[in-house]
Amino acid sequence: MASTRRSLGWALLALGLTAVLGLGVFPANAAYTTTQITNNSSNDWRPQINSSGQMVYENYAGGYYQIYSYNAGVFTAISATNTLTFNYIQINDLGQAAWEAWDGAHYQTYFYNGSTATQLGDAAYNNYAPSLNNLGQVVWTAEDGEDGEIYLYNGSTGVTTAITNNHVNDFQAQIDDSGQIVWSGYNPINYDYDIFLYSSGVINPITNNNYGDYLPKINGGHIVWYGHSGDDFQLYQYYLGTSFQIPNTNYVTYFESNNYQVNNRGQVVWGDLGGNGDLYFYDLASGATLQITDNGQYPQINDLGQVVYQSNTGGDQEIYLYSDFTNTQITNNSVDDWYPQINNTSRIVWGGDTVGYWDYEIFLATPSGDYTRYYFTYTYSDGSGDSYQGYVYAPASFKSFLPVGGSINNQPLPMGGAALNGAYSITGYLDDFDASFDKKSYITRYYDAGVGQNLGVSTTDTTTATYVYVADRSTAQESGYAIYNTQTSLFNTTTSASFTATAPAAPATQPLWVGYWGPYPDLTEDQR
């Protein structure tokens, strides 16, 4: 959700592609290398993967389930043993996880902070259907003996907040990375369910009609839900105060919550589970609806606009990738491969049968490439203790002069160097990206030492206590650069001189800067 800076000279081709259909720039379709992650005699499936490649998945052995995490070759059991069933398993970019489990009497929601799992809500009632964002916030539905209410848990503070407190049923809550929450709630005036939005402490209805509206999804402020038109159920979308029916959904009569998804560009993918297996892709920027396939299930979309799905071809389920208007088969075998997921670095995971009957393992498909994601932390040297984190893509060869733990101290004057008063530190690598990622850089997290809290980063012109507004900046002195906005997929060549982070609490106006520092290794003079 942060803005991204790229060299304009290197970005001209990508800019031209963006203007064609407004669909953004897909990474080039590159060869994938498949790696088997688990190898045991029990069943492993329904994996989830975050942007760093960390995973959580479900293991079934001896009649019971357990959740495991996987990180760089290390497997860790993170849930209780002897659990009868799990649902809503998910992992965020901090390596935290959430899930729903059946304890024999009630459904319970759990939050894993990276070391310990905590049960949320009153265990005497059902606590179900959690949704986890990249700030470590969890929302879920908690029953109280009368109805269902929406609750929010802040993983940074350990505080639980009741979002709704009424005498009607509220359920199907989802939360995005700016802390906005949506859910379906009963409307006693219309005698049906409507969609509600919680943002900056205020609840507003998104729908108000005489038909049912259910299963909302939210990402980057884009809300999609399943609603009745009076004739049948269709998909609807809300963004920036406007609601509309997504084109070409009027003939689709049945949806499930895992069969439509929205990314932070407002692109939507969905499928018809009524029998024909058609999958469709809608792009908000262009208004275009494209059919991906006539034989697919369980589509998932990342923020690059890439879609993975499973398809029954030749008598078994195989995994496919839709990217750059092209379908690519990822698996090709005689056994079933199920429930694919794709992260924002184009890595794909799924559960695959290895012997032709009930022995599923976790597999990872990684795009082959010569570019690396370099993670960094920028720490201010003004004594505030504040810092921010992010990453930038550059050739893998840069590792020779950008070692993990290495620092870059000088700031170039045109970039406001003297005002920043701090240093970058390289904190890690992630390899195997193709050239389409070159020079993209992101700010992902701001740490406000004054309140002891990590703040998310957003390009939305709003500020709350949980995320920082970052305005695009490109000065005349850096005329060779442009801002690439990840929400609109467009380049902004404005010469506005404001690139600041503002929050209600300290720091009031701390400048942020991040850019591509290559292709020359003289980093003391030019940190781009």
C-alpha positions as CSV (number, residue, x, y, z in Angstrom):
1,M,0.0,0.0,0.0
2,A,3.0,2.2,0.0
3,S,4.3,4.2,-3.0
4,T,7.1,2.8,-5.1
5,R,9.9,4.7,-6.8
6,R,11.5,3.6,-10.1
7,S,13.9,5.0,-12.6
8,L,11.8,6.7,-15.3
9,G,14.1,5.7,-18.1
10,W,13.8,2.0,-17.2
11,A,10.1,2.3,-16.7
12,L,8.9,3.6,-20.1
13,L,8.0,0.2,-21.4
14,A,6.1,-0.7,-18.3
15,L,4.3,2.6,-18.4
16,G,3.2,1.9,-22.0
17,L,1.7,-1.5,-20.9
18,T,-0.1,0.1,-18.0
19,A,-1.9,2.5,-20.4
20,V,-3.3,-0.2,-22.6
21,L,-6.0,-1.7,-20.4
22,G,-5.2,-0.2,-17.0
23,L,-4.5,-3.8,-15.8
24,G,-1.2,-2.9,-14.3
25,V,2.1,-4.6,-15.1
26,F,2.4,-8.3,-14.6
27,P,5.7,-9.9,-13.9
28,A,6.8,-11.7,-17.1
29,N,5.8,-15.3,-17.4
30,A,9.0,-17.0,-16.4
31,A,9.8,-20.7,-15.8
32,Y,8.9,-22.0,-12.4
33,T,10.9,-24.3,-10.2
34,T,8.9,-26.6,-8.0
35,T,10.1,-27.7,-4.6
36,Q,8.5,-30.3,-2.3
37,I,8.3,-28.7,1.2
38,T,7.0,-31.5,3.4
39,N,7.8,-35.2,3.1
40,N,6.1,-37.5,5.6
41,S,3.5,-40.2,6.0
42,S,0.7,-37.8,7.1
43,N,-1.4,-35.4,5.2
44,D,-0.3,-31.7,4.7
45,W,-2.5,-29.3,2.8
46,R,-4.4,-26.0,2.6
47,P,-1.1,-24.0,2.8
48,Q,-1.0,-20.2,3.1
49,I,2.1,-18.1,2.2
50,N,3.1,-14.5,3.0
51,S,5.2,-12.1,1.0
52,S,8.5,-13.4,2.6
53,G,7.7,-17.0,1.7
54,Q,6.8,-18.0,5.3
55,M,3.9,-20.6,5.3
56,V,1.3,-22.1,7.6
57,Y,-0.5,-25.3,6.7
58,E,-2.7,-28.0,8.1
59,N,-1.4,-31.5,9.1
60,Y,-3.6,-34.5,9.6
61,A,-2.4,-37.6,11.4
62,G,-4.0,-40.2,13.6
63,G,-7.5,-38.7,13.3
64,Y,-6.5,-35.2,14.5
65,Y,-5.3,-31.9,13.0
66,Q,-2.5,-29.6,13.8
67,I,-1.2,-26.3,12.3
68,Y,2.5,-26.0,11.4
69,S,4.5,-23.0,10.2
70,Y,7.4,-23.2,7.8
71,N,10.2,-20.7,7.5
72,A,13.5,-21.2,5.6
73,G,13.5,-25.0,6.2
74,V,12.3,-24.8,9.8
75,F,9.0,-26.5,10.7
76,T,7.2,-25.5,13.9
77,A,3.9,-26.8,15.4
78,I,1.9,-23.6,16.4
79,S,-1.5,-25.0,17.4
80,A,-2.7,-27.4,20.1
81,T,-2.5,-31.2,19.3
82,N,-5.5,-33.4,19.0
83,T,-7.8,-30.8,17.3
84,L,-10.8,-32.1,15.4
85,T,-10.9,-29.4,12.7
86,F,-9.4,-26.1,11.6
87,N,-10.8,-23.3,9.3
88,Y,-9.8,-19.8,8.2
89,I,-6.0,-20.5,8.5
90,Q,-4.0,-17.5,7.4
91,I,-0.6,-15.8,7.8
92,N,0.4,-12.2,7.5
93,D,3.7,-10.5,6.4
94,L,4.9,-10.3,10.0
95,G,4.8,-14.1,10.3
96,Q,1.8,-14.0,12.6
97,A,-1.1,-16.4,12.0
98,A,-4.8,-16.8,12.9
99,W,-7.3,-19.6,12.6
100,E,-10.5,-21.1,13.8
101,A,-10.6,-24.5,15.7
102,W,-13.3,-26.7,17.1
103,D,-12.7,-27.6,20.7
104,G,-15.4,-30.2,21.0
105,A,-18.1,-27.8,22.2
106,H,-17.5,-24.5,20.4
107,Y,-15.6,-22.9,17.6
108,Q,-12.7,-20.8,18.9
109,T,-10.4,-18.2,17.3
110,Y,-6.7,-18.2,17.8
111,F,-3.9,-15.6,17.2
112,Y,-0.3,-16.7,16.9
113,N,2.2,-13.8,17.5
114,G,5.2,-15.7,16.1
115,S,5.9,-17.6,19.3
116,T,2.7,-18.2,21.2
117,A,-0.9,-18.9,20.3
118,T,-3.7,-17.1,22.2
119,Q,-7.4,-18.0,22.3
120,L,-9.5,-14.9,21.6
121,G,-12.9,-14.1,23.1
122,D,-15.0,-15.9,25.7
123,A,-14.4,-19.7,25.4
124,A,-17.9,-20.4,26.7
125,Y,-19.4,-19.3,23.3
126,N,-18.5,-19.6,19.6
127,N,-15.7,-17.3,18.3
128,Y,-15.4,-18.0,14.6
129,A,-14.3,-16.8,11.1
130,P,-11.2,-14.7,11.9
131,S,-9.6,-12.3,9.4
132,L,-6.0,-11.2,9.9
133,N,-4.2,-8.2,8.4
134,N,-0.6,-7.2,8.0
135,L,-0.7,-5.0,11.1
136,G,-1.4,-8.0,13.4
137,Q,-5.0,-7.1,13.9
138,V,-7.7,-9.8,13.9
139,V,-11.5,-9.5,13.6
140,W,-13.9,-12.3,14.2
141,T,-17.5,-13.0,15.1
142,A,-18.2,-13.7,18.8
143,E,-21.5,-15.1,20.0
144,D,-22.8,-13.8,23.4
145,G,-25.8,-16.1,23.9
146,E,-28.1,-13.7,22.1
147,D,-26.5,-12.9,18.7
148,G,-23.2,-12.5,17.0
149,E,-21.0,-9.4,17.4
150,I,-17.8,-8.2,15.7
151,Y,-14.6,-7.9,17.7
152,L,-11.2,-6.6,17.0
153,Y,-7.9,-7.8,18.6
154,N,-4.7,-5.7,18.3
155,G,-1.7,-8.0,18.3
156,S,0.6,-5.2,19.1
157,T,-1.2,-4.1,22.3
158,G,-3.1,-7.2,23.3
159,V,-6.3,-5.1,23.5
160,T,-9.7,-6.4,22.4
161,T,-12.4,-4.0,21.2
162,A,-16.1,-4.6,20.5
163,I,-16.8,-3.1,17.1
164,T,-20.5,-3.8,17.3
165,N,-22.8,-4.0,20.3
166,N,-26.4,-4.4,19.4
167,H,-29.2,-6.9,19.5
168,V,-29.0,-8.2,15.9
169,N,-26.6,-10.7,14.2
170,D,-23.3,-9.4,12.8
171,F,-21.0,-11.8,11.1
172,Q,-18.6,-12.5,8.1
173,A,-16.1,-9.8,9.2
174,Q,-13.0,-8.9,7.1
175,I,-10.2,-6.4,7.8
176,D,-7.7,-4.8,5.4
177,D,-4.2,-3.4,6.0
178,S,-5.4,0.0,6.9
179,G,-7.6,-1.4,9.7
180,Q,-10.9,-0.9,7.9
181,I,-13.5,-3.6,8.7
182,V,-16.5,-4.8,6.8
183,W,-19.2,-7.3,7.7
184,S,-22.7,-8.5,7.0
185,G,-25.2,-7.4,9.6
186,Y,-28.9,-7.8,10.1
187,N,-31.0,-4.7,9.3
188,P,-34.2,-4.9,11.4
189,I,-35.8,-2.1,9.3
190,N,-35.5,-3.9,6.0
191,Y,-35.6,-7.4,7.5
192,D,-32.5,-8.5,5.6
193,Y,-28.7,-8.4,5.8
194,D,-26.7,-5.4,4.7
195,I,-22.9,-4.6,4.4
196,F,-21.4,-2.3,7.0
197,L,-18.0,-0.5,7.0
198,Y,-16.0,0.5,10.1
199,S,-13.3,3.1,9.4
200,S,-11.6,5.5,11.8
201,G,-13.9,4.6,14.6
202,V,-17.1,5.2,12.6
203,I,-19.6,2.6,11.3
204,N,-21.4,3.4,8.1
205,P,-23.8,1.2,6.0
206,I,-22.5,0.4,2.5
207,T,-25.9,-1.1,1.4
208,N,-29.4,-0.3,2.5
209,N,-32.0,-2.3,0.5
210,N,-34.6,-5.0,0.7
211,Y,-32.4,-7.8,-0.4
212,G,-29.7,-9.8,1.3
213,D,-26.0,-8.8,1.0
214,Y,-23.4,-11.2,2.3
215,L,-19.7,-12.4,2.3
216,P,-17.9,-9.0,2.0
217,K,-14.2,-8.9,1.1
218,I,-12.0,-5.8,1.6
219,N,-8.6,-4.9,0.3
220,G,-7.1,-1.4,0.0
221,G,-10.5,0.1,0.6
222,H,-12.1,-1.9,-2.3
223,I,-15.1,-3.8,-1.0
224,V,-16.8,-6.7,-2.9
225,W,-19.8,-8.7,-1.7
226,Y,-22.4,-11.2,-2.8
227,G,-25.8,-9.5,-3.1
228,H,-29.3,-10.2,-4.4
229,S,-30.7,-8.0,-7.2
230,G,-34.3,-9.1,-6.9
231,D,-33.7,-11.8,-9.6
232,D,-30.6,-13.6,-8.5
233,F,-27.3,-13.2,-6.6
234,Q,-24.6,-11.1,-8.2
235,L,-21.2,-9.5,-7.3
236,Y,-21.1,-5.8,-6.2
237,Q,-18.2,-3.5,-5.6
238,Y,-17.7,-0.3,-3.5
239,Y,-14.9,2.1,-3.7
240,L,-14.5,5.8,-2.7
241,G,-18.2,6.2,-1.9
242,T,-19.5,4.5,-5.0
243,S,-21.3,1.1,-5.3
244,F,-21.9,-0.7,-8.6
245,Q,-22.6,-4.2,-9.9
246,I,-19.5,-5.8,-11.4
247,P,-20.2,-6.4,-15.1
248,N,-21.1,-9.8,-16.4
249,T,-22.0,-11.3,-13.0
250,N,-25.7,-11.3,-13.7
251,Y,-25.7,-14.8,-15.0
252,V,-23.7,-16.3,-12.1
253,T,-26.1,-17.6,-9.5
254,Y,-24.0,-19.2,-6.8
255,F,-20.9,-18.1,-4.9
256,E,-18.8,-19.2,-2.0
257,S,-16.6,-17.0,0.0
258,N,-13.4,-18.8,-1.2
259,N,-14.5,-18.5,-4.8
260,Y,-14.2,-14.7,-5.3
261,Q,-11.3,-12.4,-4.2
262,V,-10.3,-8.8,-4.6
263,N,-6.8,-7.3,-4.6
264,N,-5.7,-3.8,-3.5
265,R,-6.1,-2.5,-7.1
266,G,-9.8,-3.4,-7.1
267,Q,-9.3,-6.3,-9.5
268,V,-11.7,-9.1,-8.8
269,V,-11.6,-12.8,-9.7
270,W,-14.5,-15.1,-9.3
271,G,-15.9,-18.4,-10.5
272,D,-19.2,-20.1,-10.9
273,L,-19.6,-23.1,-8.7
274,G,-23.0,-23.9,-10.2
275,G,-21.5,-26.5,-12.4
276,N,-19.6,-25.0,-15.4
277,G,-16.3,-24.0,-13.8
278,D,-16.0,-20.6,-15.6
279,L,-13.5,-18.2,-14.0
280,Y,-13.6,-14.4,-14.7
281,F,-11.3,-11.4,-14.0
282,Y,-12.6,-7.9,-13.6
283,D,-10.3,-4.8,-13.7
284,L,-11.6,-1.7,-12.0
285,A,-9.3,0.7,-13.8
286,S,-10.4,-0.3,-17.3
287,G,-13.9,-1.7,-16.5
288,A,-13.0,-4.8,-18.5
289,T,-14.2,-8.3,-17.7
290,L,-12.1,-11.2,-19.1
291,Q,-12.8,-15.0,-19.0
292,I,-9.8,-16.8,-17.6
293,T,-11.0,-20.4,-18.3
294,D,-14.1,-22.5,-18.6
295,N,-12.7,-25.2,-16.3
296,G,-11.4,-23.8,-12.9
297,Q,-12.1,-23.7,-9.2
298,Y,-10.9,-21.8,-6.1
299,P,-9.2,-18.8,-7.8
300,Q,-6.8,-16.6,-5.7
301,I,-5.4,-13.2,-6.8
302,N,-2.4,-11.3,-5.6
303,D,-1.8,-7.6,-5.7
304,L,0.1,-7.9,-9.0
305,G,-3.1,-9.1,-10.7
306,Q,-1.9,-12.7,-11.1
307,V,-4.4,-15.5,-10.5
308,V,-3.9,-19.1,-9.5
309,Y,-6.6,-21.8,-9.6
310,Q,-7.1,-25.5,-9.9
311,S,-8.5,-27.3,-12.9
312,N,-9.6,-30.8,-13.6
313,T,-7.7,-31.8,-16.7
314,G,-7.3,-35.4,-17.7
315,G,-9.1,-36.8,-14.7
316,D,-7.1,-35.1,-11.9
317,Q,-6.7,-31.6,-10.4
318,E,-3.8,-29.5,-11.7
319,I,-2.6,-26.0,-10.7
320,Y,-2.6,-23.1,-13.2
321,L,-1.3,-19.5,-13.2
322,Y,-3.1,-16.7,-15.1
323,S,-0.7,-13.8,-15.7
324,D,-0.2,-11.3,-18.6
325,F,-3.4,-12.6,-20.2
326,T,-1.9,-16.1,-20.4
327,N,-2.7,-19.4,-18.6
328,T,0.4,-21.4,-17.6
329,Q,0.1,-24.9,-16.3
330,I,2.2,-25.2,-13.1
331,T,1.7,-28.9,-12.3
332,N,1.4,-31.8,-14.7
333,N,1.0,-35.2,-13.1
334,S,-1.5,-38.0,-12.6
335,V,-2.5,-37.1,-9.0
336,D,-4.6,-34.3,-7.5
337,D,-3.2,-30.8,-6.6
338,W,-5.5,-28.7,-4.5
339,Y,-6.1,-25.2,-3.0
340,P,-3.3,-23.1,-4.6
341,Q,-2.3,-19.8,-3.1
342,I,-0.1,-17.0,-4.6
343,N,1.8,-14.3,-2.7
344,N,2.9,-10.8,-3.9
345,T,6.2,-12.1,-5.1
346,S,4.6,-14.6,-7.5
347,R,5.4,-17.7,-5.4
348,I,2.7,-20.4,-5.5
349,V,1.9,-23.1,-2.9
350,W,-0.6,-25.9,-2.8
351,G,-1.3,-29.4,-1.4
352,G,-0.5,-32.2,-3.8
353,D,-1.1,-35.9,-3.6
354,T,2.2,-37.8,-3.9
355,V,1.1,-41.5,-4.2
356,G,-2.4,-41.3,-5.8
357,Y,-4.3,-41.6,-2.6
358,W,-4.6,-39.9,0.8
359,D,-1.0,-38.6,1.3
360,Y,-0.8,-34.9,0.5
361,E,2.4,-32.8,0.8
362,I,3.1,-29.1,0.5
363,F,4.7,-27.9,-2.7
364,L,6.2,-24.5,-3.6
365,A,6.6,-23.1,-7.2
366,T,9.2,-20.3,-7.4
367,P,9.8,-18.1,-10.5
368,S,13.3,-18.4,-11.8
369,G,15.2,-15.1,-12.1
370,D,18.4,-13.1,-11.4
371,Y,16.9,-10.4,-9.3
372,T,16.8,-10.2,-5.5
373,R,14.5,-8.5,-3.0
374,Y,16.7,-6.5,-0.5
375,Y,15.0,-5.9,2.8
376,F,16.1,-2.8,4.8
377,T,15.4,-0.8,7.9
378,Y,16.0,2.9,8.1
379,T,16.7,4.3,11.6
380,Y,16.7,8.0,12.4
381,S,19.7,9.3,14.2
382,D,17.9,12.2,16.0
383,G,17.4,10.2,19.2
384,S,13.7,9.6,18.6
385,G,14.1,5.8,18.2
386,D,11.8,5.9,15.1
387,S,12.5,3.7,12.1
388,Y,10.8,2.4,9.0
389,Q,11.2,-0.8,7.0
390,G,10.8,-1.8,3.4
391,Y,12.4,-3.6,0.5
392,V,13.8,-2.9,-3.0
393,Y,14.5,-5.1,-6.0
394,A,17.9,-5.1,-7.6
395,P,20.3,-7.5,-9.4
396,A,21.4,-10.5,-7.2
397,S,25.0,-9.4,-7.9
398,F,24.5,-6.4,-5.7
399,K,24.9,-8.7,-2.7
400,S,28.7,-8.3,-3.0
401,F,28.5,-4.7,-1.8
402,L,25.1,-4.9,0.1
403,P,25.8,-7.6,2.7
404,V,23.2,-8.4,5.4
405,G,24.0,-6.1,8.3
406,G,25.7,-3.6,6.1
407,S,24.8,0.1,6.5
408,I,24.4,3.0,4.1
409,N,24.9,6.3,5.9
410,N,25.1,9.2,3.5
411,Q,22.0,10.7,1.9
412,P,22.1,12.5,-1.5
413,L,21.3,16.2,-1.0
414,P,18.5,16.4,-3.7
415,M,16.7,13.7,-1.9
416,G,16.6,15.7,1.3
417,G,19.6,13.9,2.7
418,A,20.5,16.3,5.5
419,A,17.0,16.3,6.8
420,L,16.8,12.5,7.2
421,N,19.6,12.1,9.7
422,G,19.8,8.3,9.7
423,A,21.1,5.2,8.0
424,Y,19.8,2.2,6.1
425,S,20.7,-1.3,7.2
426,I,20.2,-4.4,4.9
427,T,18.3,-7.0,6.9
428,G,17.8,-9.9,4.5
429,Y,17.4,-11.2,0.9
430,L,14.8,-13.1,-1.1
431,D,15.9,-14.4,-4.4
432,D,14.6,-15.6,-7.8
433,F,12.7,-12.6,-9.2
434,D,12.6,-11.7,-12.9
435,A,13.6,-8.5,-14.5
436,S,10.1,-7.0,-14.3
437,F,10.7,-6.3,-10.6
438,D,13.9,-4.3,-11.2
439,K,14.0,-0.9,-9.3
440,K,10.7,-1.3,-7.6
441,S,11.0,-0.2,-4.0
442,Y,8.5,-0.2,-1.1
443,I,8.0,1.2,2.4
444,T,6.0,-1.4,4.4
445,R,6.1,-0.4,8.1
446,Y,6.8,2.6,10.3
447,Y,7.8,2.2,13.9
448,D,6.7,5.1,16.2
449,A,8.9,4.8,19.3
450,G,6.7,7.5,21.0
451,V,3.8,5.1,21.2
452,G,5.8,1.9,20.9
453,Q,3.8,0.7,18.0
454,N,4.3,-0.4,14.4
455,L,2.2,1.7,11.9
456,G,1.1,0.5,8.5
457,V,1.8,2.6,5.5
458,S,-0.9,3.8,3.1
459,T,-1.1,6.1,0.1
460,T,-4.7,7.0,1.0
461,D,-4.9,10.7,2.0
462,T,-6.0,9.8,5.6
463,T,-4.2,9.3,8.9
464,T,-5.2,7.2,11.8
465,A,-3.6,5.9,15.0
466,T,-2.7,2.6,13.2
467,Y,-1.2,3.7,9.9
468,V,0.9,6.4,8.3
469,Y,0.0,8.5,5.3
470,V,2.9,8.6,2.8
471,A,2.5,11.2,0.0
472,D,4.3,10.8,-3.3
473,R,7.3,12.9,-3.8
474,S,9.4,13.7,-6.9
475,T,11.4,16.9,-7.0
476,A,12.9,18.8,-9.9
477,Q,16.4,17.8,-8.8
478,E,15.5,14.1,-9.3
479,S,13.9,14.6,-12.7
480,G,15.0,11.1,-13.7
481,Y,12.6,9.5,-11.2
482,A,8.9,8.9,-11.0
483,I,6.5,7.6,-8.5
484,Y,4.8,4.2,-9.2
485,N,1.6,4.0,-7.2
486,T,0.8,0.4,-6.3
487,Q,-2.9,1.2,-5.8
488,T,-3.5,2.8,-9.2
489,S,-0.8,1.0,-11.2
490,L,0.1,4.4,-12.7
491,F,3.2,6.6,-12.8
492,N,3.0,10.0,-11.2
493,T,5.5,12.6,-12.5
494,T,4.3,15.3,-10.2
495,T,7.0,17.7,-8.8
496,S,5.4,18.0,-5.4
497,A,8.0,18.4,-2.7
498,S,6.1,16.7,0.1
499,F,7.1,13.1,0.9
500,T,6.3,13.0,4.6
501,A,4.8,10.6,7.1
502,T,2.2,12.1,9.5
503,A,0.5,10.4,12.4
504,P,-1.8,11.7,15.2
505,A,1.0,10.9,17.7
506,A,4.7,11.5,17.4
507,P,6.5,11.7,15.0
508,A,4.4,14.5,13.6
509,T,6.3,15.0,10.4
510,Q,9.2,12.6,9.9
511,P,10.5,12.5,6.3
512,L,10.7,9.1,4.6
513,W,12.8,8.3,1.5
514,V,13.5,5.1,-0.3
515,G,14.8,4.6,-3.8
516,Y,16.8,2.4,-6.0
517,W,20.5,2.7,-5.3
518,G,21.9,1.1,-8.5
519,P,23.3,0.4,-10.9
520,Y,26.6,1.8,-9.5
521,P,28.1,0.5,-6.3
522,D,29.3,4.0,-5.2
523,L,26.6,4.1,-2.5
524,T,28.3,6.9,-0.4
525,E,27.5,9.3,-3.3
526,D,24.2,7.9,-4.7
527,Q,21.9,5.7,-2.7
528,R,19.3,5.3,-5.3
